[in-house]
Amino acid sequence: MPDVSVWYYGVSVAGAVNLENRGGGQLARVAFERVDLGVCEQRDEILDISMAYFQWMNDEIIARCKFSIPDIVGMSLDTYVSYTTDIGRRIGPNEGGVYVRRDDAGQIMAMGGIRRLPDGAAEIVRIFTRPQFRGMGLGTQAVDHLLTEARQLGYGMVRLDTGVFMTSAHKIYHAAGFQLCEPYAGAEPPERLLPYWLYLQRSL
């Protein structure tokens, strides 16, 4: 297995906090809101942005790994997105949930989530900004918000996983204090992705 640490520690993090400030400038720091996936309208919104996230990830995995998400999970992308959204619906407010940032018209620009791992640590998941809203610091804001939320929920450790191709996210995570760790119990990526995946953690 290749040493994937170079994908994380080998990338410059200069200016990482303002990583996404390439477009119309940083947005004001408005707190992300927790969505209620038991409400059909909100569930549909999360299904929509989650499909965009997984379609992007699937394209990247195919390009680098020569297999697809459906190949490794044994179901279509649509079915997998619905399956993972249902998992999110079962996360109680005392454990985390799915959080979004909306524009003035109410459209979801970015999302992220927190769930509890088997060992009691928090896991940050689904950090994603729609392409038309990139360049405004939303990725950094999402991570900052989720770390604050995890701390308020009483977690002492936060973990996450990320593909080696998610280099912009690596800079945000590094700037937020995350360090490489071993693959952990409860992580979503199957074993076939291990050569292409990184696992990170930080204490709170």
N, C-alpha and C positions, 0 to 999 in steps of 0.2 A: 504494500500500500504506500503511495507517495506521501511525503511529508507535507500535509496541507497547511501547516502552520505558516508557511511563507505567504499564503493568501491573506493572512490576517496581519501578522507582524511585519510583513514585507511591504506594506502599503503605507504611504505617507499620511499622517493625520493632521498635518499643518492646516489650520483653519477649519478643522472638522466641525466645530460647533456651528459655523455658518456655511456648512457644506452645500446646502440647497439654495443658497442665496445667489442664484444665477439668473433669475428672471426678473419678476416685478418687485423684488425685495421681500424682506421677512414680514410675515403676517403678525399682527398683534397676538400676544400669547393668551388665547382664550382656551379655557379648559375643554378637553374632550368630554363628551357626554356618554353615559352608559346606555345602550339600547336595550329594549325589552324584546327578545326574540319570540316571546309568546304572542306579540302583537303582529298580525299578518303583514301589515304595511311595512313595519320595521324589519321583519324577517325577509321580505322580498327585497328591501334595499340592501341588506347584508348579502343575500344570495347574489345580487347583481354585482356588487363590488368584489365579492369573493371569487366569482367566476372570472372577472377581469384579472385578479391576482393569480389564480391558478392557470389561466390561459398563458399569461406571461411566463410564469414559472415553467410550465410544460414546454413552451418553445425553447427556453434556455436549457432545460434538461435534455431535450431531444438533440439540440445542437452540440452539446458537450458529451453526453453519455450514450447517445445512439439508442436510447429507449425512452419511453414516455411514462407519465404518471399512471395512466390506465394500465400500462404493462406491469407496473410494480404493485398496484393496489387491487387489481383484479376487478375493476368496475369502470364505467365510463366517467369522464370528467364531470358531467352534470350530476351523476349519482353521487360521486365523491364529494362534490361541493355541498350537496344537500345533506349528506351524511355528517360532514364536519360541522355544518351549521346547526344541525340537531344536537351535536355534542355541546356546542356553545350555548344552546338554549338551556341545557341542564346545569350550567355553572351558576351557582347561587351568588347573590350579591356579597356575601361574606367571603367568597373565594376569588371573585374577580368578575369577568364577563367580557363583552365586546364593547369597545369605545370608539366613537367616531367624532370627526370634526366636520362641521357643515359650513357651506358658504352662506351668504346673505339670503339666497333663494331657497335654502334648506337642503341643497344637494350635498351628499356625502363627498368630501374631498379626500379624506384619509381615514384609515382605521388602524386599530391594534387591539390586542386582547391579553388577558391574564387568566391563567388557570392554575389549579393546584396540582403539583406532581405527587407521585406516590410517597416520596420522602418528606412531604410537607413544604418543600420549596415552591416558590412561584415560578411560572414559566411565562415569558412574554412571547406572544404569537401574532402572526398575521399583520406585521407592520407593512403597510402598503399605502401609497399615494397615487391617485389617478394621474395619468400622464399630463393632462392639461393643467394640473395644479402643482406640478413639481417646480422647484426653484423658489419656494416660499418658506422653507424651513419646517415643513409639516412633519417630516420624518424625525427630526430632532425634537420637536414639540411632543410628538407621540411618545417617544421613549421617555422623555422627561416626565410626562404625565403618568405613564404606566409605572415608572419607578416610585413616584410620589404615592400613587394609589396602592401599590404593593406594600409600601411602608405603612400607610394608614390602615391597611388590612391586617397588619401584624406579621408580615413575612420578614424573615431575616436573611434570606438568600433568594436571588433571582437568577434563573437560567434561560437560555434561548438557544435555538439552532438556526443556522443560516447556510445557504449554498455558497460555494467558493466563488460563484459568479456575481454575488450580490455585493460588489465592492463598495458601492456608495453606502450601503447599510453598515459595512464593516467599519467605516470611518466614524459613523455616528456611535456605534457600539463601543469602539475603542475610546472615543472621547468621553463616553458616559462611564468608563471605568471597568468595562467587561474584559475578562481575560479568558484565554483558551482553557478548556477543561476536557475531560474524557466524556464520551457519549454517556448519557444518563438514562436511568429507567423512566419510562413514560414519554420519551421523545417520540415525535411523530414519524420522522423519516425511517423507512425500512432499511435493513442491512445493505441492500444493493446500492444505496446512495452513500454509504459511509466514505468511500474514497473521494467523494465530491462535496462533502458536508463538513461544517465546523460546528463545535459546541462551545458555548461561552457561559460564564457566570460572574457574578459579583455579589458581595454582601451589601446589606443595607444598614 
